[in-house]
Amino acid sequence: FGPVSQSRHQRRARALSRARAEREFGNVPHSFVFPWGRVGSSARGLGRDLRRVLEPLTARDLRV
């Protein structure tokens, strides 16, 4: 079976919900990713990658 089609009302409701959430929570970071203790370059790179994955609601330039 293919993907379930959505009605126009469902698509509009989801789009409005997404827009409302972005207005309300867009400027607030919801997660922080930072190393615990001394870590090597591989762990620092992994932390940067994880921030990119979680980016819409993550503090990007957090300094520890």
C-alpha positions as CSV (number, residue, x, y, z in Angstrom):
1,F,0.0,0.0,0.0
2,G,1.1,3.6,-0.6
3,P,1.1,6.5,1.8
4,V,-2.3,7.4,3.2
5,S,-3.6,10.5,1.6
6,Q,-4.6,13.4,3.8
7,S,-7.6,15.6,3.3
8,R,-7.1,19.3,2.6
9,H,-8.4,20.1,6.1
10,Q,-5.8,17.8,7.8
11,R,-2.9,19.3,5.8
12,R,-4.1,22.9,6.6
13,A,-4.5,22.1,10.3
14,R,-1.0,20.6,10.5
15,A,0.5,23.5,8.6
16,L,-1.2,26.0,10.9
17,S,-0.1,24.0,14.0
18,R,3.5,23.9,12.7
19,A,3.4,27.7,12.1
20,R,1.9,28.4,15.5
21,A,4.6,26.2,17.2
22,E,7.3,28.0,15.3
23,R,6.0,31.4,16.4
24,E,5.7,30.4,20.0
25,F,8.8,28.2,20.4
26,G,11.1,29.2,17.5
27,N,13.5,31.4,19.5
28,V,13.8,29.1,22.5
29,P,16.4,26.3,22.5
30,H,14.8,23.1,23.8
31,S,17.9,20.9,24.1
32,F,21.6,21.3,24.9
33,V,24.4,19.1,23.7
34,F,27.8,19.4,25.3
35,P,30.6,17.1,26.4
36,W,31.0,15.9,30.0
37,G,34.6,16.3,31.0
38,R,37.6,16.1,28.7
39,V,36.8,14.5,25.4
40,G,38.8,13.8,22.2
41,S,38.2,15.2,18.8
42,S,36.0,12.3,17.7
43,A,33.5,13.0,20.6
44,R,33.6,16.8,19.8
45,G,32.8,16.0,16.2
46,L,30.0,13.7,17.3
47,G,28.6,16.5,19.5
48,R,28.6,18.9,16.6
49,D,26.8,16.4,14.4
50,L,24.2,15.7,17.1
51,R,23.6,19.5,17.4
52,R,22.9,19.6,13.6
53,V,20.5,16.7,13.8
54,L,18.6,18.3,16.7
55,E,19.1,21.8,15.2
56,P,15.6,23.3,15.0
57,L,15.2,23.2,18.8
58,T,18.8,23.0,20.0
59,A,21.3,25.7,21.1
60,R,23.8,25.7,18.2
61,D,26.6,27.8,19.6
62,L,26.5,26.9,23.3
63,R,29.8,27.5,25.1
64,V,30.7,25.3,28.0
